């Protein structure tokens, strides 16, 4: 059997439907994988150090740099068992700093490509068991204290409830959800917003815990609403989650404006998604049905277009 010289890996982006930030403190959150994500190709090198190219940036993982990308790549490769020397070309189809999981998707795609090359015929299950560990090492460089939900979404896709202690549990929504994703165009630094809440928590743990408890009950009700297909309740819960996030100071006037525009244009609910402080909002498009009970896709597309038009109008101002 000839040895493979190159291998590929892919991963999904994500939206956090409910519970970002509270999930860092052990509360549950709900995430959904996106079709868009990241892709990586790893090529075997005869000797080290390993190199990584993303767009115009190439980093060399020799462990000597203070560059975050180099440190993250080095950390990912050196989780035991350390990966042999590779050159990786990686690409994300998600906006960086948009709160859509670009960093986690890159880490999972890179890991999958490098692991597939290193372990040859090893079972996928054995490789996948290490993916989250390597992704966590990468995410710690960029995000300080990641809960692991972004890497989990990148690795598994679908809709799931997640806690740090229990990991992912799939949710089977009774109905498909149609979401619009709008960007403020401002970068979102998860490290900064997670740090901001950590300093509020250090100053007044009781106050922050109240918000976390509120989010825990929002998430519990959101699981029920998803399973019951109650999209009106889901929209209300999104709005409530946004209120709590604003109270934690991770929303911005631009995020608030996009949420308000979406609601005024017919969305059942809207909230920021991911770290906040910039990045994206998600808006729930009202479902529409024909007289025979089947989904009226044309009417739903019109509702989505109204929300997107309102956002485009805001961009033009
Ligand atoms: C970022 O997508 C989600 C946060 O809750 C951070 C984390 O869970 O690691 C803000």
Boltz pocket constraint, residues with backbone or C-beta under 6 A from the ligand:
constraints:
  - pocket:
      binder: B
      contacts: [[A, 16], [A, 19], [A, 20], [A, 21], [A, 22], [A, 23], [A, 24], [A, 99], [A, 143], [A, 145], [A, 146], [A, 147], [A, 148], [A, 149], [A, 150], [A, 190], [A, 194], [A, 273], [A, 274], [A, 275]]
      max_distance: 6.0
